[in-house]
Amino acid sequence: MTRRTHAALAAALAATLTLGLGACKNDKSDSGADAAAGSTKGPGAASGSIVGGTPVKGGTLTVLSNQDFAHLDPARNWTMPNMDFGIRLLYRTLVTFKAEPGAAGSELVPDLATDLGRSSDGGKTWTFTLKDGVKYEDGTPIKSADVKYNVERSFAPDLTGGPDYAQQYLAGGENYKGPLNGEHLASIETPDEKTVVFHLKRPVAEFSSTATLPTFAPVPQAQDKGTQYDLRPFSSGPYKIETYDRGKQLTLVRNTNWDQSTDPVRKAYPDRIVVVEGLKAGQIDDRIIASEGEDASTIEWATLRPESISKVLPKPDVKSRLIAEQQGCTDMLYPNTSKAPFDDPKVREALMYAVDRDAQVTAFGGPATADVATSYLPPALTGGTKQDTLKIAPTGDPEKAKQLLKDAGKTDLKVSLTVSSGDKTRAEALQQSLAKVGIQVTITTADPSVYYDTIGDTKNAPDLAILGWCPDYPSGATFLPQVFDGRTIKEKGNQGNVEQFRDQATSDRIDQINAMSDVAEADKAWMQLSDDLLKKAPTVPLLWLRRPLLAGTNVAGAFGHPVWTGQWDFATIGLKDPSKSKG
């Protein structure tokens, strides 16, 4: 992707973020006039403002969470908030995004590398040179071989769940199983300790953006502990793990060998960052709303609960500590297309019309936290406009759905739905809307820390699941191929194509678009493919979500990053008065 095109997409993303906060105030999703007038802009809302001003160095920032991390191993970390946390605090990547709110946050900058990478061979070869003076937590230098090693680790069958762009892009990786048996990829060269060269199967104009992913963080072979590396990644970032009791607490302390002069992105304001896990989400909201004592120095990990919205918006002093960036993702209902009844396109089409998406908005907390989704690609990837080719009413069309089921000879269906425990209210709303067309739904909940692994087990996958997909960077190439290309399906750790959709015509079209050298032409082609896919109904678009997050009164430098789904940017967050914090 060229810088110019990247900037255009970032501007579109910024526009949707601004409209998003308009909805917070006006209880509607398209309050563009108010947003333009500035009356609805809030802290961190693509307005250039930041909650709490500039932090002071020191103190303990506490993160209150209802869940554990799915993965912190950079070869396995592929859920947006977790990537933000890992990349900003524990490990550095070849390239990263600026630590700024709004459109500026979508700009690429060098991280471990001296530049954004240099392409040759028509975009099939990419070369990166490491900066001088970059070190691990024990003071040893970061080497190019360590970057190569982590990319190779991402191929290992045991290290499931991580980004699979390396598998898609690197030459000769089709049958590679990782470095643990002593084999290495010839398509990654390290001619010296500072240089790493990637040889790709095809030209990838956006490979600089791909190099922002945690796959492209360094891991020294001597520190690799296989699946146990999840518990203690070896730090190349500003913090290192002091203690980690899974499901209870993670404590980070400063990595004294991290050198600020090599890293203009991360500010590392707190002395310590403590993540307290396993709390009830409503309890977290109440503690940060009150912001008493040590809770003044806290932020929440997961989004504000729907029932807490009414406790925040009417109170200006509390609302001033709220951010609500659009996540740039599409939340979808995933039917298991590999087996009956959803192997029948007619049944999937009926599902498209049966779902009451307005009820999904209500269950998620109302228009302040979500909009009805009308296409697969979010507005951030469609020029800031909402595509709506099917024009299904937000409340659905139960009569049409019943007729489609009748035509398919599939009535009185009984199916299973698995959701993350925090989505139970949404599952119940879905259960009610599907019951109207004769589909009985049995709901199972899973802990958020194991949810993706649960639905990613293809042999034991449920009939239905709810999850979202977020572009890894602003391009349809990081959305449609991941979700709808049958070649990406994995037996374990199946992350994108959870619906197990296999369609040769779709895969062929994806290959054709990927081969386009004109990024603008490719963007249009992705939008058309999104429309074409709706007619095959592999999934049902539900919501375009915002990420409402609340900070304590002593928190500063806080904003939601536009790339990592509006999660706090941990590169810049800190405290106003460190002496008021816990540690």
C-alpha positions in Angstrom: 0.0 0.0 0.0 1.3 3.4 -0.9 1.5 6.2 1.8 -1.1 8.2 -0.1 -3.6 5.4 -0.2 -2.9 4.5 3.5 -3.6 8.2 4.4 -6.9 8.1 2.5 -8.0 5.1 4.4 -6.9 6.6 7.7 -8.9 9.7 6.9 -12.0 7.5 6.2 -11.4 5.8 9.6 -11.1 9.1 11.3 -14.4 10.2 9.8 -16.2 7.1 11.1 -14.7 7.6 14.6 -16.0 11.2 14.8 -19.5 10.1 13.7 -19.3 7.4 16.3 -19.1 9.8 19.3 -21.9 11.8 17.7 -24.1 8.8 18.4 -23.0 8.8 22.0 -24.6 12.2 22.5 -27.5 12.1 20.1 -28.5 8.5 20.4 -28.3 8.0 16.6 -25.6 6.8 14.4 -25.5 9.4 11.7 -25.2 12.7 13.5 -22.7 14.2 11.1 -23.8 17.8 11.4 -23.3 17.8 15.2 -19.9 16.1 14.8 -18.7 18.6 12.3 -19.8 21.4 14.6 -17.6 20.0 17.3 -20.5 19.6 19.8 -20.0 15.8 20.1 -16.3 15.4 20.1 -14.9 13.9 23.3 -11.5 13.0 24.6 -9.7 10.6 22.3 -12.4 10.7 19.7 -10.3 11.3 16.6 -10.3 14.9 17.8 -6.6 15.1 18.8 -7.5 15.3 22.5 -6.3 12.9 25.1 -7.9 11.9 28.4 -6.0 13.4 31.4 -3.3 15.4 29.5 0.3 14.4 29.6 1.4 11.8 32.2 4.2 12.1 34.8 6.7 9.3 34.9 6.4 6.8 37.7 3.7 5.0 39.7 1.6 1.9 39.1 -1.1 1.8 36.4 -3.6 -0.9 37.2 -5.7 -2.6 34.6 -9.0 -4.2 35.8 -10.0 -7.1 33.7 -12.7 -9.8 33.6 -10.4 -12.2 31.6 -7.0 -13.5 31.1 -5.0 -13.0 27.9 -5.7 -15.5 25.2 -2.0 -15.4 24.2 1.0 -13.2 24.9 3.5 -15.3 22.8 4.1 -13.1 19.7 3.7 -16.1 17.4 0.2 -16.7 18.8 -1.1 -13.3 19.6 -3.8 -12.3 17.1 -6.6 -10.7 19.0 -6.6 -7.0 18.7 -6.4 -5.8 22.4 -3.9 -8.5 23.1 -1.7 -7.4 20.2 -1.8 -3.8 21.4 -0.7 -4.8 24.9 2.1 -7.1 23.7 3.4 -4.9 21.0 3.4 -1.7 23.0 4.8 -3.2 26.3 6.6 -6.5 25.9 8.0 -6.7 22.4 8.9 -4.6 19.4 8.2 -5.4 15.8 10.0 -4.4 12.6 7.5 -1.7 11.9 4.7 -0.2 14.0 2.0 2.5 14.1 2.3 6.0 15.5 1.1 6.4 19.1 -1.5 9.1 18.3 -5.3 9.3 18.4 -7.3 9.5 15.2 -6.0 9.3 11.7 -2.4 10.0 12.7 -2.3 6.7 14.6 -2.7 4.8 11.3 0.7 6.0 10.0 3.5 3.5 9.8 6.8 4.2 11.5 10.0 2.1 11.8 10.3 0.2 15.1 13.2 -2.3 15.4 14.0 -1.5 11.7 15.7 1.6 10.5 13.0 2.2 7.9 9.7 0.7 6.6 11.5 -2.0 4.6 13.0 -1.9 1.1 11.3 -3.8 -1.7 12.9 -5.3 -4.8 12.1 -7.9 -7.4 8.8 -6.2 -8.2 7.7 -6.4 -4.5 8.5 -10.0 -4.0 11.6 -9.4 -1.9 11.7 -7.2 1.3 14.8 -6.2 3.2 14.9 -4.7 6.7 17.9 -3.5 8.7 17.8 -3.5 12.5 18.7 -0.3 14.5 21.9 -0.1 16.5 21.6 -0.5 20.2 18.4 -2.6 20.5 18.5 -5.1 23.3 16.6 -7.7 25.2 15.8 -7.5 28.9 19.1 -9.2 29.8 21.1 -6.7 27.8 22.0 -9.0 24.9 21.6 -7.5 21.4 18.6 -8.3 19.3 19.7 -10.0 16.1 18.1 -10.5 12.7 18.2 -14.3 13.3 15.8 -13.8 16.2 13.2 -12.1 13.9 13.6 -15.0 11.5 13.2 -17.5 14.3 9.9 -16.1 15.5 8.5 -15.9 12.0 9.5 -19.6 11.6 7.9 -20.4 15.0 4.6 -19.1 13.6 4.5 -22.2 11.3 4.7 -24.7 14.2 1.5 -26.7 14.5 1.6 -26.5 18.4 1.7 -22.7 18.4 -1.8 -22.2 17.2 -3.8 -19.0 17.0 -1.4 -16.5 15.6 -1.3 -14.4 12.4 -0.8 -16.5 9.3 0.4 -13.9 6.9 3.9 -15.6 6.9 2.3 -18.9 5.8 0.4 -17.0 3.1 3.2 -14.9 1.8 6.6 -16.6 2.3 8.0 -18.7 -0.6 8.5 -22.4 0.2 6.4 -22.4 3.3 3.6 -24.7 2.2 4.8 -27.8 4.1 7.0 -26.1 6.7 6.3 -27.1 10.3 8.5 -24.7 12.2 12.1 -24.6 13.5 11.9 -27.0 16.5 13.1 -30.0 14.4 16.1 -28.0 13.2 14.6 -27.0 9.8 14.7 -23.4 8.7 13.0 -21.4 5.9 15.3 -20.6 3.0 12.9 -17.7 2.0 14.1 -15.8 5.1 17.8 -14.8 4.9 19.9 -13.2 7.5 23.2 -12.3 5.8 24.4 -10.5 8.9 23.2 -9.8 12.4 21.4 -6.6 11.4 19.8 -7.7 8.1 16.7 -9.8 7.5 15.4 -10.5 3.9 12.0 -12.0 3.1 11.4 -13.7 -0.2 7.6 -13.8 -1.0 5.5 -16.1 -3.3 4.0 -13.0 -5.0 4.4 -9.2 -4.8 2.9 -7.7 -1.6 2.8 -4.0 -1.8 1.7 -3.7 1.8 4.4 -5.9 3.4 5.5 -2.9 5.5 2.1 -3.0 7.2 2.4 -6.8 7.6 5.6 -6.3 9.5 3.7 -4.5 12.3 2.3 -7.8 13.4 3.7 -9.6 16.4 4.9 -12.4 14.1 7.7 -10.0 13.2 8.9 -9.5 16.8 12.2 -11.1 17.8 12.4 -14.3 19.9 15.9 -15.7 20.6 16.0 -19.5 20.1 17.7 -20.0 23.5 14.6 -18.5 25.2 12.0 -20.5 23.3 9.9 -22.8 25.5 7.3 -23.9 23.0 3.8 -23.5 24.3 5.1 -22.3 27.6 6.6 -19.2 26.0 3.0 -17.8 26.4 3.7 -17.4 30.1 6.9 -15.5 29.9 7.8 -13.8 26.6 11.4 -12.6 26.7 11.1 -8.8 26.5 12.4 -6.5 23.8 10.0 -3.8 24.8 9.9 -1.2 27.7 8.5 -3.7 30.3 9.2 -7.3 31.3 7.1 -9.8 33.2 7.8 -9.9 36.9 5.0 -12.3 37.8 2.1 -14.0 35.9 -0.5 -16.0 37.7 -2.9 -17.0 34.8 -6.4 -15.8 35.4 -5.5 -13.8 38.5 -2.7 -11.2 37.9 0.0 -10.1 35.6 2.7 -7.7 36.8 5.0 -5.8 34.5 8.1 -3.9 35.6 10.5 -1.8 33.7 13.0 -3.4 31.3 16.0 -1.4 32.2 17.8 -2.5 29.0 15.2 -0.9 26.8 16.6 2.3 25.3 14.2 5.2 24.8 16.6 6.7 22.2 16.0 3.7 19.9 12.2 3.9 20.4 10.4 7.2 19.8 7.0 5.6 19.9 6.7 4.1 23.4 6.9 6.5 26.3 6.8 4.0 29.2 5.4 6.4 31.8 4.4 4.0 34.7 7.1 2.2 36.7 4.7 -0.8 37.0 1.7 -2.1 35.2 -0.6 -4.5 37.1 -3.4 -6.4 35.3 -5.9 -7.8 37.8 -7.9 -10.5 36.2 -11.1 -12.5 36.9 -13.2 -9.6 38.1 -16.9 -9.1 37.2 -17.3 -6.6 34.4 -20.0 -4.6 36.1 -17.9 -4.4 39.3 -15.0 -3.0 37.2 -17.3 -0.3 35.7 -18.6 0.7 39.2 -15.1 1.0 40.6 -13.8 3.2 37.9 -16.9 5.3 37.8 -16.5 6.0 41.5 -12.7 6.3 41.0 -12.0 6.3 44.8 -8.5 5.9 46.3 -6.3 3.5 44.3 -9.1 3.0 41.7 -8.3 6.6 40.5 -5.2 5.1 38.9 -7.0 2.3 37.0 -8.3 1.6 33.5 -10.6 -1.1 32.3 -9.5 -3.8 29.8 -12.9 -4.9 28.4 -15.6 -2.6 27.2 -18.0 -0.8 29.5 -21.0 -3.1 30.2 -24.2 -2.0 28.4 -26.0 -1.5 31.7 -23.3 0.9 32.9 -23.8 3.3 30.0 -26.6 5.1 31.8 -24.3 5.7 34.8 -21.7 7.4 32.6 -23.3 9.5 29.9 -25.5 11.8 32.1 -22.5 12.7 34.3 -20.1 15.2 32.6 -17.2 14.5 35.0 -17.4 10.7 34.3 -18.2 11.1 30.6 -15.0 13.2 30.3 -13.1 10.0 31.2 -14.8 7.9 28.6 -13.5 7.0 25.1 -15.6 5.4 22.5 -13.7 4.9 19.3 -15.2 2.8 16.6 -13.4 -0.5 16.5 -13.2 -0.7 12.7 -14.4 -4.3 12.9 -17.5 -6.2 11.8 -19.2 -8.4 14.3 -20.8 -11.4 12.7 -22.8 -14.5 13.3 -20.8 -17.5 12.0 -22.9 -20.6 10.9 -20.9 -23.8 10.6 -21.1 -24.3 6.9 -19.3 -27.6 7.0 -22.3 -29.5 8.2 -26.1 -29.5 8.2 -28.2 -27.4 8.3 -25.9 -24.5 7.4 -24.1 -26.4 4.6 -27.3 -25.3 2.6 -27.0 -21.8 1.2 -30.8 -21.4 1.4 -30.7 -21.9 5.2 -27.9 -19.4 5.5 -29.8 -16.9 3.5 -32.8 -17.5 5.8 -30.5 -16.7 8.7 -29.5 -13.4 7.1 -33.2 -12.3 7.1 -34.1 -13.9 10.4 -31.7 -12.0 12.6 -33.0 -8.9 14.4 -29.9 -6.7 14.3 -31.7 -3.8 16.1 -32.1 -6.2 19.0 -28.3 -6.9 18.9 -27.6 -3.1 19.1 -29.9 -2.9 22.2 -28.3 -6.0 23.8 -24.9 -4.5 23.3 -25.8 -1.3 25.0 -27.6 0.8 22.4 -26.5 3.2 19.7 -23.9 4.7 22.0 -21.9 1.5 21.6 -22.8 -0.1 18.3 -24.4 0.4 14.8 -26.2 -2.1 12.7 -23.8 -3.7 10.2 -25.1 -3.9 6.6 -22.0 -5.4 4.9 -18.9 -7.4 5.7 -16.4 -4.7 5.2 -16.6 -2.0 7.9 -16.9 1.7 6.8 -13.2 2.2 7.5 -12.5 0.0 4.5 -15.2 1.4 2.2 -14.2 5.0 2.0 -16.2 5.9 5.2 -19.5 5.0 3.7 -21.8 2.2 4.6 -22.5 -0.4 2.0 -26.0 -1.9 2.0 -26.8 -4.0 -1.0 -29.3 -6.4 0.5 -31.3 -3.6 2.2 -32.7 -5.9 4.9 -34.6 -4.1 7.6 -32.6 -3.7 10.8 -35.3 -5.7 12.6 -35.0 -8.5 10.0 -37.7 -10.0 7.8 -39.1 -13.1 9.6 -41.7 -13.9 6.9 -39.1 -14.1 4.2 -36.8 -16.1 6.4 -39.6 -18.7 7.1 -40.3 -18.9 3.4 -36.7 -19.6 2.6 -36.5 -22.3 5.2 -39.7 -23.8 3.8 -38.2 -23.8 0.3 -35.1 -25.5 1.7 -37.3 -28.1 3.4 -35.6 -27.2 6.7 -38.2 -26.2 9.3 -38.2 -26.6 13.1 -34.4 -26.6 13.3 -32.5 -27.1 16.6 -29.0 -25.6 16.7 -26.2 -24.8 19.2 -24.7 -21.4 19.7 -21.5 -20.8 21.6 -20.6 -17.3 22.7 -18.1 -15.6 25.0 -19.6 -15.3 28.5 -19.8 -11.5 28.1 -22.1 -11.9 25.1 -24.8 -13.9 26.8 -27.3 -11.1 26.6 -26.7 -10.8 22.9 -27.0 -14.6 22.5 -30.4 -14.5 24.2 -31.6 -11.7 21.9 -30.4 -13.8 18.9 -32.2 -16.9 20.4 -35.4 -14.9 20.5 -35.2 -13.6 17.0 -34.4 -17.0 15.5 -37.3 -18.6 17.5 -39.7 -16.4 15.5 -38.7 -18.3 12.3 -38.7 -21.8 13.9 -35.0 -22.1 14.8 -34.5 -23.3 18.4 -31.1 -22.2 19.8 -29.3 -23.8 22.7 -26.7 -21.4 24.2 -23.3 -22.3 25.6 -20.9 -19.7 27.1 -17.2 -20.0 27.2 -14.7 -18.0 29.2 -13.2 -15.2 27.1 -9.6 -16.5 27.6 -10.5 -19.8 25.9 -13.3 -18.7 23.6 -11.3 -18.4 20.4 -9.6 -21.8 21.0 -13.0 -23.3 21.6 -14.7 -22.2 18.4 -11.4 -22.6 16.5 -11.5 -26.4 17.0 -13.1 -27.3 13.7 -14.0 -30.9 14.6 -15.9 -29.8 17.6 -17.1 -26.4 16.4 -20.7 -25.3 17.4 -23.5 -24.7 14.8 -23.3 -21.0 15.5 -20.8 -18.5 17.0 -20.6 -14.8 17.4 -17.3 -13.0 16.9 -15.9 -10.1 14.9 -13.1 -9.6 12.4 -10.8 -6.6 12.4 -8.4 -5.7 9.6 -4.8 -6.0 10.8 -4.2 -2.8 8.9 -6.4 -0.7 6.7 -6.9 -3.0 3.7 -9.5 -5.4 2.5 -6.6 -7.8 2.0 -6.5 -8.3 5.8 -10.3 -9.0 6.0 -12.0 -10.9 3.3 -9.2 -13.5 2.6 -8.9 -14.3 6.3 -12.6 -14.8 6.9 -13.8 -16.3 3.6 -10.9 -18.1 1.9 -11.3 -21.9 2.5 -7.5 -22.3 2.3 -7.0 -20.5 5.6 -9.0 -23.1 7.6 -7.0 -24.9 10.3 -8.0 -28.0 12.3 -7.0 -26.3 15.6 -6.7 -22.6 16.3 -8.9 -21.7 13.3 -9.1 -17.9 13.7 -10.7 -16.3 10.7 -12.8 -18.7 8.6 -14.6 -20.0 11.7 -17.6 -20.7 9.6 -15.4 -23.2 7.5 -16.6 -21.7 4.2 -15.1 -23.3 1.2 -15.9 -21.8 -2.2 -13.6 -22.1 -5.1 -14.9 -19.1 -7.0 -14.2 -16.9 -3.9 -10.7 -18.3 -3.5 -10.0 -17.7 -7.2 -11.3 -14.1 -7.0 -9.1 -13.5 -3.9 -6.1 -14.6 -5.9 -7.0 -12.3 -8.7 -7.3 -9.3 -6.4 -4.1 -10.1 -4.5 -2.3 -10.0 -7.9 -3.4 -6.4 -8.6 -0.5 -4.0 -8.4 -2.9 -0.9 -8.3 -4.0 -0.6 -4.7 -6.9 1.7 -5.5 -8.2 -0.9 -8.1 -7.8 -3.6 -5.5 -9.8 -1.6 -2.9 -12.7 -1.4 -5.3 -12.4 -5.1 -6.1 -12.5 -6.0 -2.4 -15.7 -4.0 -2.0 -17.3 -5.7 -4.9 -16.3 -9.1 -3.5 -17.8 -8.2 -0.2 -21.1 -7.5 -2.0 -20.9 -10.8 -4.0 -20.3 -12.8 -0.8 -23.4 -11.5 0.9 -25.5 -13.4 -1.7 -23.8 -16.7 -0.6 -24.3 -15.8 3.1 -21.3 -17.5 4.6 -21.8 -15.3 7.7 -24.3 -12.7 8.9 -23.0 -9.2 9.5 -24.4 -8.0 12.9 -22.8 -4.9 14.3 -20.1 -2.3 13.8 -19.0 -1.9 17.4 -17.4 0.9 19.3 -15.1 0.3 22.2 -16.3 2.3 25.2 -13.6 2.4 27.9 -13.4 4.3 31.1 -10.3 5.6 32.9 -9.8 6.7 36.5 -9.4 10.3 37.5 -5.7 10.0 38.0 -5.0 8.5 34.5 -3.4 10.6 31.8 -2.2 10.1 28.2 -5.2 7.9 27.5 -6.8 7.4 24.1 -8.1 4.6 21.9 -5.8 3.6 19.1 -7.5 3.5 15.7 -5.7 0.3 14.5 -6.1 -1.8 17.6 -9.9 -1.6 17.6 -10.0 1.5 19.8 -8.2 -0.2 22.8 -6.1 2.1 25.0 -2.7 2.8 23.4 -0.4 1.4 26.1 2.5 3.2 24.5 1.6 6.5 26.0 -0.8 5.9 28.9 0.3 6.9 32.5 -0.7 8.8 35.6 -1.2 12.5 36.5 0.2 12.0 40.1 2.2 8.7 40.6 2.2 9.2 44.4 -1.6 8.4 44.4 -1.2 5.0 42.8 -0.9 1.6 44.4 2.8 0.9 44.1 
